[in-house]
Amino acid sequence: MIQPIDKVTNEKALENAVKRFKERGIILPTFEQQRNPELIPQKIKDQLKNIGLWDINPLNLFRITWKNEPKEKGGLYGNPNYVELPKAITGVDARIVLLIGKWFPTGAHKVGAAYGCLAPRITTGEFDPTFHKAVWPSTGNYCRGGAFDSKVMGTESVAILPEEMSKERFAWLRDVIGSEVIATHGCESNVKEIYDKCWEIKRTRKDCIIFNQFDEFGNSAWHYNTTGRAIEDVYNLVKGKNSKLAAYVSATGSAGTIAAGDYLRTIAPHIKVVASEALQCPTLLNNGFGGHRIEGIGDKHVPWVHNVKNTDVVTAIDDEDCMRILRLFNEKEGHAYLKSIGIDQNLINDLHLIGISGIGNMLSAIKTAKHFEMTGEDVIFTIATDSADMYKSRVEELSVEKGKYNDIQAVRDFEKCILGTRADTMKELTYNDRKAIHNLKYFTWCEQQGKEVEDLNQLWYDREIWDTLFHQVNQWDKLINEFNERTGLLKGL
């Protein structure tokens, strides 16, 4: 049976971790502090004023929050970072709001999901930072976040990601973090190859512990508690008298981010939780397969941590539309065209905050608004997990492949790829549809990855299991407080 992580399992490893953290001045933030940075001790805030957002400094663990001030150095905290897109861009009456992931360390929210996996293992003695290496299998941002967390938490990392991911990812992992990097065959959707490499490591390297985001409930628990509550905070900021929290859209990927929808269901039971994937690899929509270019949403399987019962709709987005919008939002000719049709310059300046998967999420939000005939009273939330700053090389590659961008192409891209978005390649899920998607987990997780069928059934039939798994963070915070007390660092501030 699936059990929460809630107690110390290896006291010796825990002692080693306490000693390592004490020597290196590492204090662990609680999950409650990541949700509510106002709870962070003032002496830590004072030190953060002199630290860069991406600096390899243990205090940046306290910047694993949606509420960072949008500054490269010295920022503290405020409201969650977000961008609201007007009808002039989306073409729909419904209000579409994106949470912005750029202002996390590493420039992506996955640093939080990785923390949700590593911190509980350290505070229970399951991971010994003086002996183990943390292995982060990913299609991009998760392994970057995991490598960053490992570095500032006093241990070494191994990053696994497909060889066709953007060169910015590889350069940063090797040159800045000093992580061991393993490039597996294929592109964004080649997740099976990543799993195969993990099994090879399990068989041959006793010093490695795998933190597989696709089956680590710390991933989804972090998003349930942190991303879900950040969306609630922003909704309370933007809502009008008659507003309705109508939908939440998330790329499936590792199914961590979509878990925010489980939290939002507790405050808005009517909400539509929408899973977004690539049309070129429509795993949930059509049991499909293939390769695509929407970096950050690996697929061809259903993640173990996806609570499919809470998913109402599946949408599939053409990756060609995402790449064309990437140029529209990041080329000067695209900006000039948007300015010419009356888009506010301040918003144009912020469009770089939306990376490729964020563009895909935006298009899925537009599909959702059109399909359900939503009005200006309906608010749709989605996520820009990272920014276009991660994909400058992709823009350069597109320029070489397609030629110099111009105003005519900008018109075409805006009209076809955004305003031309239709409520097609999507499906409202019945109970049987959801169960069919859940059953697909069997082929990946039971046949290939060694999970028990009883556990698979528990995730479907046990009405309490997801709530239990999402609320592990309450116990984790107790363990973190006990850990920090043993290091004595908080008292010594």
N, C-alpha and C positions, 0 to 999 in steps of 0.2 A: 504493500500500500504506500501511496505517496505521503511522505511525512514532512512537516515544516522543519526548517533549520532553527532550532530553539535552545540548544544547550551545548556546553563545552564537551568535545569528544576526545581531545588530546591535550592534556595539561602541559606536557613538555613543549609541544609546538607553540602553545599559547605563551608560555614563559619566554621562548625564543623571540616571538613577535613583540612582546612587551619590551624586552631588552633592546631589540633593534629599533623600535619606535622611540624609546627613550633616548638612545644614543643619537638619533638623527632628528630629534625634535619634531616628530610627526604626531599630530593630534587628529583624531577622527571626528568629523562632524556627524551629528545625528541626522536621521532622515527628516525629523521634524525641523531641524535647523535649515536643511536644504529647501524645505517647503516654505519656511518662515525665517528668512535671514535676520530679521530683527532680533531673534533669540541668540544670535552669535555674540560671544563676549566682546565688549568694546575694545579690549586690548588687542584682540585679533583683527578687528576692523581697522584699528590704528596702523597696524603693520601692513595690512593689505593696501593702504594708500601709496605705498612705495614699491608695489609688486605688479609686474605686467601680467595680463590675462593669461598668456601662454607660458609664463616662466615656469621652469622646473623647480617649483617651490612647494613644499608640503602644505603651506597655508592656502594654496589654490584649491585644495579639497573643499574649502569653504566657499568657493565660487562655482560649485556644482549645483546650480540653481537657475531657474528661468528668470530670476529677478535681478540679475547683474545689471549694473549701470552700463550702458553701451559705450564703453571706453576701452581702448587697448591697454591702458595702464592706469592704475590707481583708483579705478572705479569701485564704488561700494554697491548699494542696492536701491531698488525702487520698485515700480510695478513690473510685472512680466513684460518682456519685449514682444511687440506684435505689430502687424501691419493690416489695416483694413483696406480691401480693394473695392473701389466704387463701381457702379454700374457702367460708367464710361469705359472701364477696362473689361469687366466680366460679361457685360451684356445682359445680366439678370437683375431682377429687383432684390432678390435675397442678399443680405449682407454677408460677405465672405471675409473671415478674419483668420489670419495665419499667425500662429506663434512663431517667433524667430529664434532659431538655434545658434546663430552665429556667435552670440555673446557668451557661450560656454567656453571654458578652456578647450583647446583643439578646434574650436569653431563649429562644434556639432554636439547635439544633445546626447549622443551615445556615451559620452564620458560619464553621464549619470547612470545609464543602464549598466555599464561595466562596474561602477562603484556598488550598485545594488547586488552584484554577483560576488565581488571580491571581499568587501568589508565583512559580510557575515561569516565567510570562511576563515578570515583572520581572527575574528573575535571569538570563534568557537574552537580554534586550534586545528581546523581541517587543512589550513594552508600555513606552512612554515616559511616565512619570507627569507630565512637564512639558508634554506635548502631548496625549496621548490622554485620553479619558474612558472609563471602564469601564461598559459597558451590561449590566445584570443582568435578563434576562427571567425571570419567575417567576410563580407563583400565590400568592406571599406571603412566606414566611420567607427564601427564598434571596436575593431582591432586597434584603431588609432586611440580611441578613448581608453581602452584597456591598457595599452602600452603606456599612456600618460599616467593613468592611475597607478600602475605598477611602479613606474619610475619614482613618483613622489611618495609612494608607500614603501619604499626601501627594498624593492625586489626586482628581479629581471623578468623580461617578457619575451614571448615568441608570437609574432603576428603572422597569421595565415590569411591570404587574400588572393583572388584571381589575378592572373598576370596581365589582363587587359584593363584593369582599373587605372584611374588617372595617375600620371607620373608624380603629381604633387604628393599623393598618399605615400608612395614608396620612398621618395626623397626625405620626407619629414621623419618617417619611422626609422630610417637608417641613420640619417645625418644628425638629427636633433635628439631623438630618444635613445639611439644606439640599440634598438631592439633587433633581435634575430628576426629576419623576414623570410618567409617561405611563400613563393608565388606558385599557385596551383594553375592547372590548365583551364583556359576558358575565360568567360566573361561574367557579367553580373549574375546570370542565372545558373552558373555551374556550381551549385552548392554541394552536390554529391562528391565532387572531387575534393572539396574542403573536408568533408566528413571522412573520406578515405585517408587523408593525411593525418587527421586526428587519431584514427585507429592505429596507424603506423607509429605515431608518437607514443600512444598508450602501450604498445607492445615492446618498444625499444628504449624508452627513456623514463626511468623511474623518478627522475627529478621534476617531471612536468605534471601539472594539473590542468585539465581542459576546462575552460569556461565557455561552453557552447551557448551562445545567446539564444539559440533556437529551442533549447530545452532547460534553460536556467530561469526559474521562476523569480529570481531576484531582478531580472530584466523587466518582466511585466509588473511586478510589485512596485518597482521604482516609478514606473510610468503611471500606474493607478493612483499612487499617493502624491506624486510630484507634478506630473504633467496634467493629470485630471484636475487637480486643485488650482493649478496655474490658469487653466482654461476657465474655471469657475470664477477666478479673480478678474480675469479680463472681461468675461461676460457681464459681471456686475459693474464694470467700468463703462461699457459701451451700450448696455441695454437701454431701450426706451420704455415708455409707459406700457406699451402693448407688445413688447418684444417676446419672442419665444426661442428658446434654445432648441433649434429644430434638427440639427444634424451635426455629426462629428465624422470627419473623413480622415482616414489614415492609410498609407501604403502598408501592405501586410508585412513584407520584409521578414523580420524575426518575430513579429507579432508582439513585440514589447510595447511600441507606441500605441497600438490600437487598444491596449488594455486601459488607456485613459477613458475609453468609451464605457467600460464597466463602472468606473466611478461616476461618470456623468449620468449614467442611467439611474443612479441613486438620488440625484437631485432633479432630473428631468426624465421621468419614466417613459415619456412619449418619444424620446429622441431617436433618430435614425442613425445607427452606427454603420458606416460605409467603409468597406475594404477596397482599396485601390491597388491595381496591379497593371502590368504591361500587357497590351494587346498581343504583342509578339510572344508572350508566354502566359496564356490565360489559365493558370492552374486551378484557381477557384471557380472561375466562370465556366470553363469548358473542359476541365481535366486536361488542359493543354500543356504544351512544352515548347521550348525554343530558346533563342537568345535575344537580348534586348540591351538598350543603352541607358535605361533609367537607373543610374548608379545609386546604390543604397537600398535596393528592395529585392534581394536575392529570393529565388522562388524555386519552382519545380517540386515543391513539397508543401505540406501544411505544418507549420511549426508546432511542436509539442505544447508550447505555452499559449497557444491561441485558443481563447474561450469562444469557440465558434457559435455556441448558443446565443451569444450576445451580438452577433453580426446580422444586420438586417438586409444589407445590399452589397453586391459585388460590382465594381466597375472595372473596365479595362481601357487603358489609355495608350494611344499610338505613340511609340517613342519618337517617331519623326516629328510629331507636333511639339514634343518637349524640346527637342534639339533646335527646332526653328524658333520657338519662343525664347530659348536661352540666348540666341543671337539678338532677337528683338529687344530683350530686356537689358542687353549688355554691350551692344554696339552703338556708337554715337549716332549713326544714321537712324537706328531704331528709336533712340531717345528723341531725336529731332522730330520724327513722325508723331510719336505720342504727344509731344508738346504741341504740335500743330493741330491736333484734334481736341485740345483743351485739357489734357491730363496735367494735373498740378505738378510743378517742377519738384517739389519736395518728395512727392510719391515716386516720381521717376528716379530721383536720386537713391531711393530705397529699394528699387527693384533688384539690385545686385544681392540683396539679402535672401533672395529665393533661389535655392539650388535646383538641380534637375528634378529630384524627387519632389521637391516643393511645388514645382511647376506641374508635375503630374497630379499632385494632390489638389492643386487649384482647379485643374481641368475636371477632376472627379467631383469637386464641389459644384462646379457649373452644371455638370450632368445631373447631379442630384437635385439642384434647384429647378432645373427644367423638367425633370421627370415627375417630381412631386408638386409642380406648379406653385412654387413658394413665392411669397410676397416680401415686401420690404419689412414686414414685422418678423420675418424668420431670419435667425442668425445661424450661419454655418461656420463651424470652427474646423480648421485643419492645421497642418504643421509644415513649416519650412525647416526641416531637420538640420540643414546646413545652408551655406550661401554659395553664390556663383563664384566667390573667391577661390573655392576648391576646384573650379573647373575652367580656369583661364586657359589651360592648355587645350581643352576641348573647343573653346571658342576659336583659338588659333588654328586648330586642325580643321574646323569647319570652314574657316576662311580660305585655307589652302584647297580644300576639297570642292567647295561650292563657288569660290570667287569672292571678291570684295562685296561687302554688304552695301545695299543702297536703298533709297526711299521706296522704290517700286517693290522690292522684296519685303520691306517692312510692312507695306500695305497688304501684300498677299498673306504674310504670316499672321498679321493681326486678324484679318477678315476670315481666313480659313481655319487657323489653328485655335483661335480663342472664340470669336463671335460665331464661327461655324460649328462649334461644339454641339453635338446632338445627344439626346437621351437614348443612345443606342449602346451596343456592347456593354450592357449592364443587366442585372437581374435582381429582383426582389426575392429573398430567400424564404421559402416555407420551412416548416419544422423538418420535413423530410430532406429538403435541400441542405439544411444545416447538418443534419445527421450524416448525410452522404459525404459532405466535406470533412467532418470529423473522422469518419471511417477511413478516409484516405491516409490519416496518420499511421494506420496499421502498417502500411507497406514500407514507409520510411523508418518508423520508430520501433516497431516490433520485429519485422523481418530483417531490417538492415542494422539497426542501432541497439538491439538487445533489450528494449523495453518490454515489460510484462503486459499481456493482454488485460489482466485484472486492473492494472493502472490506467490503461486506455479507457476501460469501461468506467472506472471511478471518475475520470474527468468528464464523462457524459452524464452518468446517473446520480452521482453524489451531489446533492443540492447545496451542501455546505463547503465543498472542497475549495472552490475558487475564492470564496470569501475568506476562508482560512489562509490560503496562500497569499492573497493580496494584503492581508493584515499581519503578516509575519513581521513587518517593519516595527510594530510596537515592541515586540520582544527584542528585535535587533537593536533598537535604541537603548534598551536596558543593558544589553551586552556591550554596546559601544561606551556607555557611561562607565560601566565597570572597568572596561579596558583602559579608558583614559585615566581613571582613578589609580589604576595600578602603575601607569607610567609616571604619574605625578606632574605631568607637563601643564595641565590646566591650572593647577594650584600655583605653579611656579611662574605664571605669566606676570 
